[in-house]
Amino acid sequence: MTHNRQPIITVAGHVDHGKTSILDSIRGTKIQDTEAGGITQKISFTSMPKEIIQQRAGTILEKFKIPLEIPGFLFIDTPGHAAFTNLRKRGGALADLAVLVIDINEGIKPQTAEVIQLLKANKTPFIIALNKIDNISGWKPSESRLVLDSINKQAIIIKQLFDEKFFTIVGALQSYKIDAELYMEISDFTKQVAIVPCSARTGEGISEIIAMLAALSQKFLTERIKTKQEGKGVVLEVKKDKTINYLESILYDGKLKQNDEIAIASFNDVITTRIRNIQEALPLNKGYKTVNEACAAAGLRLQITEKQDILPGMPFRVINNNLEEIKKELSEEVSQEIKTDETGIFVKADSLGSLEALLVLLRQKQIRVLKAEIGPITKKDIYIANSLPDEDKIILGFNLEQSEELEEAESLKIPIITNPVVYKLIEDFEKWREQKQRAIERQKLKDLPTICKITILDFVFRNSNPAVFGVNVDGGLLKHGIEMINSIDKKIGRIKTIQEDKSTVAISIPGVNFERELTVGESLYSNLSEFQFRKFKENKSLLTQDEIRILQEIAAVKRKANVTWGV
């Protein structure tokens, strides 16, 4: 027998635009203040039963004649990174709906863009909570705390300021092919995304967010939220408490009973274990209660009998004399999400959701991935990365602790880039690849002398045999063995040694008499043949601005005697 379950809702957005504060306002709790530095540390879920929805959003439901047919909501509160916008189940995203939080004063940030891309890739319907309207200078909240009333009651100049900020964000959303409008102005929710201006601090717009979520759930999710008998879920986190392993999980379909045997996906073989104890999250984050049976959708803390390593983000199924069938289904589910390329880099992440989010965003940037795994970076990973071609010799770690194998990586010169924010991780990688390409390309110039310009300083340590004097390096690279010329193309000699002091670079050149042939303040250049000069010109894109400038000066020196030199 099927019944309708609560829709699963994720609240996502840029790291400091107020996701947790919005969720606190929705559920009437205050978690935000207890978080370290105000940033969400752990995943938690909040169930909101039907009667609370009625209580919090009844006025708006009545005003817009929205009947309340769903049994409630299950909110997932998530850290700022993209992994949990990307929590998956077979056939799509775990979240049925999303609330995308945007600060009206800041607009779309890189992390907001990241979330938009994942919501679109997963085809997840969403509404936009346009937060922090109370930060608009001069804004006055309405007594009803309905933004519907607030907007029209503002002074003309404040309303203009609001409109300006609002339409700027609507315009920015257009570039992501999102047609968004104020929720009360929308006639067709299939074509437009609803925006609810709000303030987590004053509570304005919060009941309207709840009402919109109820309306969208009932309009778009009736088929999706019908549950079957078979229990299906996703492991969010694995918590170890002394001798007990807890699985923080979401049951998104069917039922789960104490003593049920479940199969949990892994990369190698499916892990089977019995459920020793089920704790279900109480409404509005009031802790957990122990139950014998849970029905979807529910946030659960499961105590299991198995001690094997279970990976966060992995799907699980209740076994009902169908283990082989489940094994096949789970291995398909995991391999379907982790698609890799024939060539490319090595990436790792802390959970299946994180890894999939990273792969989605790397693919959008046309960055190829050869190997993708969950868990910390190991010595074995470093050796695998070392066997890859030069342009792929790197490991990206998303949301991982700093690797303990850094010494190994350093000795093999394998860069490890880690970051808890996807767009920063990809940005750092793109910078690294650009530098790597330049270094590989610059190998083409390795047989050419270095380009260099120096100015002679008023420090003469020795006049001749060899002449030793101080110089300033004006550009390029000063290297042992390069031949120097002066500004009239006279050969001065080759640099024998370079001594670097804190404030001065001293060089020695044999076969030159400082007093007779050199002057304080004059410039010397590395000597180039016409062939070498042309070679540099052909590879101009590999040179720095400094090197190009010095090259032009060397050409000017040479052309004093031969106007067509190097042309």
ZAMARGU-4260 file (C-alpha; in steps of 0.2 Angstrom, whole numbers, plus 5000, padded with zeros to 4 digits):
<rodrens>
0) 5000/5000/5000 | 5007/5017/4996 | 5005/5033/5005 | 5012/5051/5003 | 5028/5054/5012
5) 5035/5071/5018 | 5045/5080/5004 | 5063/5081/5007 | 5069/5099/5006 | 5087/5105/5006
10) 5092/5123/5010 | 5107/5128/5000 | 5117/5144/4995 | 5133/5154/4998 | 5142/5151/5014
15) 5137/5167/5023 | 5120/5171/5015 | 5110/5165/5030 | 5105/5147/5026 | 5105/5140/5044
20) 5097/5157/5050 | 5083/5154/5037 | 5081/5136/5043 | 5081/5142/5061 | 5067/5154/5057
25) 5057/5141/5048 | 5058/5129/5062 | 5058/5142/5076 | 5075/5136/5083 | 5092/5144/5086
30) 5105/5132/5080 | 5116/5145/5071 | 5122/5153/5087 | 5130/5137/5093 | 5140/5133/5078
35) 5158/5137/5077 | 5161/5153/5069 | 5142/5153/5064 | 5146/5140/5050 | 5136/5124/5050
40) 5147/5110/5056 | 5136/5095/5055 | 5122/5088/5045 | 5105/5088/5054 | 5088/5085/5048
45) 5072/5094/5054 | 5055/5086/5052 | 5040/5098/5052 | 5023/5089/5054 | 5008/5095/5045
50) 5001/5104/5061 | 5016/5115/5063 | 5015/5120/5044 | 4997/5125/5047 | 5002/5134/5062
55) 5017/5143/5054 | 5009/5147/5037 | 4990/5145/5039 | 4987/5164/5035 | 4995/5163/5018
60) 4988/5145/5014 | 4971/5152/5017 | 4974/5168/5007 | 4980/5159/4992 | 4967/5145/4994
65) 4981/5132/4996 | 4974/5115/5004 | 4987/5106/5015 | 4988/5088/5009 | 5006/5083/5013
70) 5010/5075/5030 | 5024/5087/5033 | 5042/5092/5028 | 5059/5084/5031 | 5072/5098/5030
75) 5091/5094/5028 | 5102/5107/5035 | 5119/5106/5026 | 5136/5113/5027 | 5140/5126/5014
80) 5148/5116/5001 | 5140/5108/4986 | 5140/5090/4992 | 5123/5090/5000 | 5114/5099/4987
85) 5120/5084/4977 | 5114/5070/4989 | 5108/5057/4977 | 5097/5042/4976 | 5093/5031/4962
90) 5086/5041/4947 | 5091/5058/4954 | 5093/5070/4968 | 5088/5065/4986 | 5080/5082/4989
95) 5063/5084/4981 | 5064/5103/4983 | 5077/5116/4987 | 5077/5133/4995 | 5091/5143/4987
100) 5096/5157/4999 | 5103/5173/4992 | 5107/5189/5001 | 5098/5203/4993 | 5112/5215/4996
105) 5126/5203/4989 | 5117/5194/4975 | 5124/5179/4966 | 5141/5173/4973 | 5152/5159/4965
110) 5144/5146/4978 | 5127/5152/4973 | 5131/5149/4955 | 5138/5132/4960 | 5122/5127/4968
115) 5111/5133/4953 | 5121/5122/4942 | 5119/5107/4953 | 5100/5110/4955 | 5098/5112/4936
120) 5109/5096/4933 | 5098/5087/4945 | 5082/5095/4939 | 5077/5099/4957 | 5063/5112/4958
125) 5067/5126/4970 | 5061/5143/4977 | 5073/5158/4981 | 5073/5165/4998 | 5079/5183/4996
130) 5086/5185/5013 | 5092/5200/5023 | 5079/5213/5017 | 5080/5220/5035 | 5098/5226/5030
135) 5091/5238/5017 | 5094/5255/5025 | 5077/5262/5031 | 5067/5245/5029 | 5052/5244/5041
140) 5045/5227/5044 | 5026/5225/5044 | 5017/5219/5060 | 5010/5204/5051 | 5028/5198/5046
145) 5021/5195/5029 | 5033/5202/5015 | 5017/5203/5005 | 5012/5218/5016 | 5029/5224/5020
150) 5034/5228/5002 | 5020/5240/4999 | 5021/5249/5016 | 5039/5255/5013 | 5043/5273/5010
155) 5045/5277/4991 | 5064/5279/4991 | 5066/5262/5001 | 5054/5253/4989 | 5065/5260/4974
160) 5080/5254/4983 | 5072/5237/4986 | 5067/5236/4967 | 5084/5240/4961 | 5092/5226/4971
165) 5078/5214/4967 | 5079/5217/4948 | 5098/5216/4948 | 5096/5199/4955 | 5082/5194/4943
170) 5093/5200/4929 | 5108/5190/4935 | 5097/5174/4936 | 5092/5176/4918 | 5110/5173/4913
175) 5108/5156/4921 | 5092/5154/4911 | 5081/5156/4926 | 5065/5166/4924 | 5061/5172/4942
180) 5048/5183/4949 | 5040/5188/4966 | 5030/5173/4972 | 5013/5183/4972 | 5016/5189/4954
185) 5017/5171/4947 | 5003/5163/4938 | 5012/5148/4931 | 5024/5140/4943 | 5030/5128/4929
190) 5038/5142/4920 | 5044/5154/4933 | 5054/5152/4949 | 5046/5160/4965 | 5056/5173/4974
195) 5051/5176/4993 | 5060/5191/5000 | 5063/5188/5018 | 5073/5191/5034 | 5078/5177/5045
200) 5081/5191/5059 | 5064/5199/5059 | 5054/5183/5053 | 5047/5192/5038 | 5043/5181/5023
205) 5046/5165/5033 | 5028/5159/5033 | 5027/5163/5014 | 5042/5152/5011 | 5033/5137/5021
210) 5017/5140/5011 | 5026/5141/4994 | 5035/5124/4998 | 5018/5116/5002 | 5010/5123/4986
215) 5025/5117/4975 | 5025/5100/4984 | 5007/5097/4980 | 5008/5103/4963 | 5024/5094/4957
220) 5028/5080/4968 | 5012/5070/4970 | 5020/5055/4961 | 5037/5057/4968 | 5032/5057/4986
225) 5021/5041/4985 | 5031/5028/4995 | 5032/5009/4992 | 5035/4995/5004 | 5054/4992/5002
230) 5064/5003/5013 | 5077/5013/5004 | 5089/5027/5011 | 5105/5036/5010 | 5119/5036/5023
235) 5123/5055/5027 | 5137/5053/5039 | 5145/5039/5049 | 5147/5043/5068 | 5158/5033/5079
240) 5154/5034/5097 | 5166/5023/5108 | 5162/5005/5102 | 5146/5010/5093 | 5144/5015/5074
245) 5130/5026/5071 | 5123/5030/5053 | 5115/5047/5051 | 5103/5043/5037 | 5088/5048/5028
250) 5075/5035/5024 | 5067/5041/5008 | 5055/5027/5004 | 5046/5013/5012 | 5049/5006/5030
255) 5063/5001/5041 | 5061/4990/5056 | 5073/4985/5071 | 5082/4969/5066 | 5079/4972/5048
260) 5094/4967/5037 | 5100/4981/5026 | 5113/4981/5011 | 5124/4997/5010 | 5133/5001/4994
265) 5152/5002/4993 | 5165/5003/4979 | 5170/4985/4981 | 5156/4974/4987 | 5139/4978/4996
270) 5140/4978/5015 | 5126/4969/5024 | 5122/4972/5042 | 5107/4971/5054 | 5099/4986/5062
275) 5101/4985/5081 | 5093/5001/5086 | 5083/5015/5077 | 5082/5033/5083 | 5070/5045/5074
280) 5073/5063/5074 | 5059/5072/5084 | 5050/5087/5076 | 5059/5103/5075 | 5076/5097/5080
285) 5071/5092/5098 | 5082/5077/5098 | 5079/5058/5094 | 5067/5045/5101 | 5070/5026/5100
290) 5057/5018/5088 | 5054/5000/5083 | 5049/5005/5065 | 5051/5021/5054 | 5042/5026/5039
295) 5048/5037/5025 | 5053/5051/5025 | 5063/5051/5041 | 5079/5057/5048 | 5087/5042/5057
300) 5101/5038/5068 | 5104/5019/5065 | 5115/5008/5076 | 5121/4993/5066 | 5130/4977/5070
305) 5143/4978/5056 | 5160/4986/5060 | 5165/4988/5041 | 5170/5005/5035 | 5154/5013/5027
310) 5156/5028/5016 | 5145/5043/5018 | 5133/5047/5004 | 5130/5028/5000 | 5113/5021/4997
315) 5106/5007/5007 | 5091/4995/5004 | 5081/4984/5016 | 5085/4965/5011 | 5069/4955/5009
320) 5076/4938/5001 | 5082/4948/4987 | 5101/4951/4991 | 5107/4947/4973 | 5095/4959/4965
325) 5099/4973/4977 | 5118/4970/4975 | 5116/4972/4956 | 5105/4988/4958 | 5117/4996/4971
330) 5133/4993/4961 | 5124/5000/4945 | 5118/5015/4956 | 5136/5019/4961 | 5145/5016/4945
335) 5131/5026/4936 | 5135/5041/4946 | 5154/5040/4946 | 5158/5041/4928 | 5176/5044/4923
340) 5187/5047/4908 | 5200/5037/4899 | 5213/5050/4904 | 5214/5064/4916 | 5217/5068/4934
345) 5214/5059/4951 | 5201/5067/4963 | 5195/5062/4980 | 5181/5068/4991 | 5173/5064/5009
350) 5157/5057/5003 | 5148/5050/4987 | 5138/5066/4986 | 5153/5077/4987 | 5162/5066/4974
355) 5147/5067/4962 | 5145/5086/4964 | 5164/5088/4961 | 5162/5077/4945 | 5147/5087/4939
360) 5156/5104/4940 | 5173/5097/4933 | 5163/5091/4918 | 5155/5108/4915 | 5173/5115/4914
365) 5179/5101/4902 | 5191/5094/4915 | 5194/5076/4913 | 5195/5064/4927 | 5203/5047/4926
370) 5200/5041/4944 | 5188/5047/4957 | 5187/5040/4975 | 5180/5043/4992 | 5191/5045/5008
375) 5208/5052/5013 | 5223/5054/5002 | 5234/5039/5004 | 5252/5034/4999 | 5245/5023/4986
380) 5235/5038/4978 | 5251/5047/4977 | 5260/5033/4968 | 5246/5032/4956 | 5246/5051/4953
385) 5265/5049/4950 | 5262/5037/4936 | 5251/5049/4926 | 5257/5061/4912 | 5265/5077/4918
390) 5249/5088/4915 | 5239/5076/4926 | 5251/5073/4940 | 5240/5081/4954 | 5227/5075/4967
395) 5212/5086/4970 | 5204/5083/4987 | 5186/5090/4990 | 5181/5093/5008 | 5195/5082/5015
400) 5207/5084/5030 | 5225/5089/5026 | 5233/5073/5020 | 5246/5065/5031 | 5255/5059/5016
405) 5262/5076/5012 | 5280/5072/5014 | 5278/5058/5001 | 5269/5069/4989 | 5283/5083/4991
410) 5297/5070/4988 | 5288/5065/4972 | 5283/5083/4968 | 5265/5078/4967 | 5254/5093/4971
415) 5239/5090/4982 | 5226/5104/4981 | 5212/5102/4994 | 5197/5114/4998 | 5180/5113/5006
420) 5173/5124/4993 | 5171/5117/4975 | 5173/5133/4965 | 5189/5137/4974 | 5196/5120/4972
425) 5193/5121/4953 | 5200/5138/4952 | 5216/5133/4961 | 5217/5118/4949 | 5215/5129/4934
430) 5229/5140/4940 | 5240/5125/4943 | 5236/5118/4925 | 5240/5135/4917 | 5257/5136/4926
435) 5260/5118/4922 | 5256/5121/4903 | 5268/5136/4903 | 5282/5126/4911 | 5280/5112/4898
440) 5279/5125/4884 | 5294/5134/4891 | 5304/5118/4889 | 5305/5122/4871 | 5316/5137/4876
445) 5327/5127/4887 | 5342/5127/4874 | 5341/5146/4873 | 5351/5158/4884 | 5341/5167/4897
450) 5335/5184/4894 | 5342/5196/4907 | 5346/5215/4910 | 5356/5221/4924 | 5362/5239/4930
455) 5380/5241/4937 | 5380/5248/4955 | 5393/5258/4964 | 5400/5243/4973 | 5417/5237/4965
460) 5424/5223/4975 | 5438/5219/4963 | 5444/5228/4947 | 5450/5214/4936 | 5455/5195/4936
465) 5440/5193/4937 | 5431/5210/4940 | 5419/5208/4954 | 5405/5221/4956 | 5387/5224/4962
470) 5372/5224/4951 | 5354/5226/4951 | 5344/5214/4941 | 5331/5224/4931 | 5322/5210/4923
475) 5323/5192/4917 | 5334/5179/4925 | 5353/5181/4929 | 5362/5165/4927 | 5380/5158/4928
480) 5388/5157/4911 | 5378/5169/4901 | 5387/5181/4890 | 5384/5200/4893 | 5385/5214/4881
485) 5384/5233/4884 | 5372/5246/4876 | 5383/5247/4860 | 5384/5228/4858 | 5402/5226/4864
490) 5405/5209/4872 | 5409/5211/4890 | 5412/5193/4895 | 5403/5178/4903 | 5397/5178/4921
495) 5407/5166/4931 | 5399/5167/4949 | 5384/5176/4957 | 5384/5180/4975 | 5368/5186/4983
500) 5368/5196/4998 | 5352/5204/5007 | 5353/5220/4997 | 5365/5217/4983 | 5369/5204/4969
505) 5388/5203/4966 | 5394/5195/4950 | 5411/5191/4943 | 5417/5192/4925 | 5434/5186/4920
510) 5444/5195/4906 | 5437/5213/4909 | 5444/5228/4918 | 5431/5237/4927 | 5439/5254/4927
515) 5443/5254/4908 | 5427/5245/4901 | 5413/5248/4913 | 5403/5263/4921 | 5392/5263/4936
520) 5374/5265/4931 | 5376/5258/4914 | 5365/5243/4908 | 5371/5226/4902 | 5361/5213/4893
525) 5362/5194/4889 | 5369/5192/4872 | 5358/5184/4859 | 5361/5178/4841 | 5349/5182/4827
530) 5343/5164/4827 | 5340/5164/4846 | 5331/5181/4845 | 5319/5174/4832 | 5316/5158/4842
535) 5311/5169/4857 | 5300/5180/4845 | 5291/5164/4838 | 5287/5159/4857 | 5282/5176/4863
540) 5267/5169/4872 | 5278/5160/4884 | 5288/5175/4889 | 5284/5187/4903 | 5281/5205/4900
545) 5298/5209/4908 | 5306/5197/4896 | 5297/5204/4880 | 5303/5222/4886 | 5321/5217/4888
550) 5320/5207/4871 | 5315/5223/4863 | 5329/5233/4871 | 5342/5220/4865 | 5335/5221/4847
555) 5337/5240/4848 | 5355/5238/4854 | 5359/5226/4840 | 5351/5237/4826 | 5362/5251/4830
560) 5375/5243/4819 | 5363/5232/4808 | 5345/5239/4805 | 5338/5223/4799 | 5345/5212/4813
565) 5332/5199/4819 | 5319/5205/4807
</rodrens>
